[in-house]
């Protein structure tokens, strides 16, 4: 999905258990696609307008129902019989036409171009949508922590608007949802950035609390990523990469560049884009080292699975996948010693809790 071509119809390809390649037509921006795995089930959440197009066919419909913005939740299990990878293969009598997503309409008064970010909780009981005016729309189940939004009844869905106590005039550029339990109750933390600040909502079934984490920094779209309670943000304006554990800043790294970031275990992936190429860097912020750096002119997309990074590269006549796997700590330590970086090796061994004998 290309964020610069938000008015186009895009194809979303899903690989289920490495066997079946499936296709869904959806109208979305790059921020409007999320995948959620719950047990053995996998869901895809898409965000888009209610467009005058027949379901999956791509043909204009005679009837246009202006419902406004829709959230659609697709179950991959429904796609097992779908084997089409382009609209040219579409036939009305085929099983793909029977595919029906779960549809959750938003306020019809909200134009699609006023939406600028989206996040989904791991259990699919919460979906957060960020607006240009700084508000966050939270769609959730009436009893957080129970069944997901994909399977509960419509009457169990709640939609509330979270209005920040300050910084509300700036667009919500990034969103992330974390969850935790305390005294038997389920709580959710909705982290979000604007270009002017970094904030959080703590939400439960009964109340929503607004927290200012930092009102002197902000982030551009794509310059924040979350992994559970660990949030990484590339601060706009001051040139600093910061890592937070919930609301506490634990690491920082001074830099001048700006680019897309992704958490990769304890490390941070940064993709810098210039006119000629893209630079890929992996930062180990705890040990203050750059674990990897490479330059490529044709990075189409990136995907992070734990500590493994996948980069999709496009060449003149083909595409290829580059895989970056993190070395184990002993291999890293041996490499530092071999290159005579003894100060780095000692700090690394100490931070990673090597034995006294090793130190």
C-alpha positions in Angstrom: 0.0 0.0 0.0 1.4 3.4 -1.0 0.7 6.2 1.4 1.1 8.7 -1.5 -1.6 7.0 -3.5 -4.4 6.8 -1.0 -7.2 7.2 -3.6 -6.3 3.9 -5.4 -7.7 0.4 -4.8 -5.0 -1.9 -3.4 -4.6 -5.6 -3.2 -3.7 -7.2 0.1 -2.1 -10.6 -0.2 -2.2 -13.1 2.7 -0.2 -16.2 3.1 -2.0 -18.6 5.4 0.2 -21.3 7.0 2.6 -21.0 4.0 0.2 -22.8 1.7 -2.6 -20.6 0.4 -2.1 -17.3 -1.3 -5.3 -15.1 -1.0 -6.3 -11.7 -2.1 -8.6 -9.1 -0.6 -9.5 -5.8 -2.3 -9.4 -3.0 0.2 -9.2 0.8 0.2 -6.5 1.8 2.6 -3.4 3.8 3.3 -0.2 2.2 4.5 -1.2 2.9 8.2 -4.6 1.3 7.6 -3.5 -2.4 7.5 -2.9 -4.5 10.6 -2.5 -8.2 11.3 -3.5 -9.8 14.6 -2.8 -13.4 15.6 -5.0 -14.9 18.4 -4.2 -18.5 19.1 -4.6 -20.4 15.9 -6.6 -17.7 14.2 -5.3 -14.7 12.2 -7.2 -11.5 11.5 -6.5 -8.6 9.2 -7.9 -5.1 10.2 -8.4 -2.6 7.3 -9.4 1.0 7.5 -11.1 2.8 4.6 -14.1 4.6 3.2 -17.4 3.2 2.2 -16.7 3.5 -1.5 -19.1 3.0 -4.5 -17.6 -0.4 -5.4 -19.1 -3.9 -5.2 -17.4 -6.2 -2.7 -14.2 -7.5 -4.2 -15.3 -7.0 -7.8 -13.8 -3.6 -8.5 -16.8 -2.6 -10.6 -18.7 0.6 -9.8 -22.0 0.1 -8.0 -25.2 1.8 -9.0 -25.9 2.5 -5.4 -23.6 4.4 -3.1 -24.3 4.3 0.6 -22.3 7.1 2.2 -21.8 5.5 5.6 -18.5 7.2 6.1 -15.3 5.5 7.4 -15.4 1.7 7.9 -13.2 -0.6 9.9 -13.2 -4.2 8.4 -12.0 -7.2 10.2 -11.2 -10.2 7.9 -10.6 -13.7 9.2 -7.9 -15.6 7.3 -9.8 -18.8 7.9 -12.5 -17.5 5.5 -9.9 -17.2 2.7 -8.7 -20.9 2.5 -10.6 -21.5 -0.7 -9.6 -18.2 -2.3 -6.8 -18.6 -4.8 -7.0 -15.4 -6.9 -4.2 -12.9 -6.9 -5.7 -10.3 -9.3 -9.1 -8.8 -10.1 -8.8 -10.2 -13.6 -9.2 -13.7 -12.1 -12.4 -12.7 -10.4 -15.6 -14.6 -11.2 -18.9 -13.9 -9.5 -19.7 -17.6 -8.9 -16.4 -18.3 -7.2 -16.1 -18.8 -3.4 -14.2 -15.5 -3.0 -17.4 -13.6 -3.6 -18.9 -15.1 -0.4 -16.2 -13.5 1.7 -17.8 -11.1 4.3 -15.7 -9.1 6.8 -16.9 -7.8 10.2 -17.7 -4.2 9.5 -17.6 -1.5 12.2 -18.7 2.0 11.0 -17.2 5.1 12.5 -18.9 8.5 12.9 -20.1 9.4 9.4 -19.2 13.0 10.0 -15.5 12.1 10.1 -13.9 12.4 6.6 -11.4 9.8 5.7 -8.6 12.3 5.0 -9.0 13.5 8.7 -7.7 10.1 9.8 -3.9 9.8 10.1 -3.0 6.8 12.3 -4.3 3.5 13.6 -3.4 0.8 16.1 -4.9 -2.6 17.2 -4.4 -4.4 20.5 -2.9 -7.9 20.5 -6.2 -9.5 21.6 -8.3 -7.5 19.1 -10.5 -6.0 21.8 -9.3 -2.5 21.2 -8.8 -0.4 18.0 -7.5 3.1 18.2 -7.8 5.7 15.3 -6.0 9.0 15.4 -7.4 12.2 13.9 -5.9 15.4 12.6 -7.4 17.4 15.5 -5.5 15.4 18.1 -8.4 13.3 19.3 -8.3 9.5 19.4 -11.3 7.3 18.7 -11.2 4.1 20.7 -13.4 1.2 19.5 -13.5 -1.6 22.1 -15.6 -4.4 23.6 -17.9 -3.5 26.5 -15.8 -5.9 28.7 -12.1 -5.4 27.8 -10.0 -8.6 27.9 -12.8 -10.9 26.8 -13.9 -11.9 23.2 -12.4 -10.0 20.3 -14.2 -7.4 18.1 -14.2 -10.0 15.3 -16.8 -12.2 17.0 -18.8 -10.3 19.6 -22.3 -9.0 18.9 -22.7 -5.4 17.6 -24.4 -4.4 20.9 -21.2 -5.2 22.8 -19.1 -2.7 20.8 -18.4 0.6 22.4 -17.0 3.7 20.6 -15.6 6.6 22.6 -13.6 9.7 21.7 -10.5 10.5 23.8 -9.8 14.2 23.9 -6.3 15.2 25.2 -6.1 17.8 28.0 -3.3 19.5 26.0 -1.7 19.3 22.6 -5.1 18.6 21.0 -4.6 20.9 18.0 -1.9 18.7 16.4 -2.5 15.6 14.3 -2.0 12.2 15.9 1.0 10.9 13.9 1.6 7.5 15.6 -0.4 5.1 17.8 0.4 1.9 19.8 -1.7 -0.1 22.3 -0.2 -2.1 25.2 -2.0 -4.1 27.8 -1.5 -5.4 31.3 -3.3 -6.9 34.3 -3.4 -5.6 37.8 -5.4 -7.1 40.7 -7.5 -9.2 38.3 -8.4 -6.2 36.1 -7.4 -5.7 32.5 -5.9 -2.3 31.5 -4.8 -0.9 28.2 -2.3 1.8 27.4 -2.8 3.8 24.3 0.5 5.6 23.4 0.4 8.3 20.8 2.5 11.1 19.3 1.9 14.4 17.6 4.6 16.5 16.1 4.7 18.4 19.4 4.3 15.8 22.1 4.3 12.2 23.4 1.2 11.2 25.4 -0.7 8.2 26.7 -4.2 7.1 27.8 -4.7 4.5 30.4 -8.0 3.0 29.7 -10.2 0.5 31.6 -13.9 -0.4 31.6 -14.8 2.5 33.8 -12.3 5.4 33.2 -9.7 6.8 30.8 -6.7 8.7 32.3 -4.6 11.1 30.2 -0.8 11.2 30.8 1.8 13.6 29.4 5.0 11.6 28.9 6.9 14.4 27.1 5.4 17.7 25.8 8.8 19.0 24.5 9.2 16.4 21.8 7.1 14.8 19.0 7.4 12.4 16.1 6.6 12.3 12.4 4.5 9.4 10.9 6.4 6.2 11.1 8.9 7.5 13.7 7.4 5.6 16.7 7.1 1.9 17.3 6.0 -0.2 20.3 6.7 -3.7 21.5 4.6 -4.4 24.6 5.6 -1.7 27.1 8.7 -0.7 25.2 8.2 2.3 23.0 10.8 3.8 20.7 10.4 7.3 19.3 12.6 9.3 17.0 12.1 12.8 18.4 11.4 15.5 15.7 13.1 18.8 16.2 15.8 17.8 18.7 17.4 14.9 16.7 17.3 12.1 19.4 16.3 8.5 19.3 14.6 7.6 22.6 13.5 4.3 24.2 10.8 4.2 26.9 9.6 1.5 29.2 6.0 2.7 29.6 6.5 6.4 30.7 10.2 6.1 31.8 13.0 7.0 29.4 15.6 4.3 29.6 17.9 5.0 26.6 18.7 7.8 24.1 20.9 8.3 21.1 21.7 11.6 19.5 21.3 11.8 15.7 20.5 14.2 13.0 18.6 12.0 10.6 14.9 11.1 10.4 13.4 7.9 9.1 11.1 5.0 9.7 11.8 2.9 12.9 10.9 -0.5 14.0 11.6 -2.3 17.3 13.5 -5.6 16.8 13.9 -7.2 20.2 16.3 -5.0 22.2 17.5 -3.3 19.0 15.9 -0.6 16.9 15.8 -0.8 13.1 16.1 2.6 11.4 15.5 3.2 7.6 16.8 6.5 6.3 15.6 7.7 2.9 17.5 10.1 0.7 17.1 11.1 -2.9 19.5 8.4 -4.2 19.2 5.5 -1.7 18.1 4.1 1.7 20.4 3.5 4.6 19.5 0.6 7.0 20.9 0.8 10.5 20.3 -1.4 13.5 21.0 0.3 16.9 21.7 -1.6 20.1 20.8 1.3 22.4 21.5 -0.4 25.7 25.1 -1.2 24.6 25.5 2.0 22.6 26.6 0.3 19.4 25.4 0.2 15.7 24.9 -3.5 15.1 24.5 -3.2 11.4 24.6 -0.7 8.6 23.9 -1.2 4.9 22.9 0.9 1.9 20.3 0.0 -0.8 18.5 1.9 -3.5 15.6 -0.4 -3.7 14.0 -1.3 -0.3 10.3 -1.8 -1.0 9.2 -3.0 2.5 10.5 -4.3 5.8 9.1 -6.8 8.3 10.3 -7.6 11.8 9.7 -10.9 13.6 11.2 -10.9 17.0 14.9 -10.2 16.5 14.9 -11.1 12.8 14.5 -8.4 10.1 13.3 -9.1 6.6 13.9 -6.5 3.8 12.2 -6.8 0.5 14.5 -5.5 -2.2 13.5 -4.7 -5.8 16.1 -5.0 -8.6 16.0 -4.2 -12.3 14.3 -7.5 -13.2 13.5 -9.3 -10.0 12.8 -9.0 -6.2 14.7 -10.6 -3.4 14.3 -10.9 0.4 17.3 -10.0 2.6 17.3 -11.5 6.1 19.1 -10.0 9.0 19.4 -12.3 12.0 20.9 -11.2 15.3 24.0 -13.1 16.4 24.0 -14.7 19.9 25.8 -12.7 22.6 28.9 -15.0 22.7 29.4 -14.5 18.9 29.1 -10.7 19.4 31.6 -10.7 22.3 34.1 -12.8 20.2 33.8 -10.4 17.3 34.4 -7.3 19.6 37.6 -9.0 21.0 38.8 -10.1 17.6 38.5 -6.5 16.3 40.3 -5.3 19.5 37.3 -3.2 20.7 38.0 -4.1 24.3 36.1 -1.3 25.9 33.0 -2.1 23.9 33.4 -5.9 24.7 33.7 -5.2 28.4 30.6 -2.9 28.5 28.7 -5.4 26.4 29.6 -8.4 28.7 28.7 -6.4 31.8 25.3 -5.3 30.4 24.5 -8.8 29.2 25.3 -10.3 32.6 28.3 -12.4 31.6 30.2 -14.2 34.4 33.0 -12.6 36.4 35.4 -15.0 34.8 34.5 -13.6 31.4 34.8 -10.0 32.6 
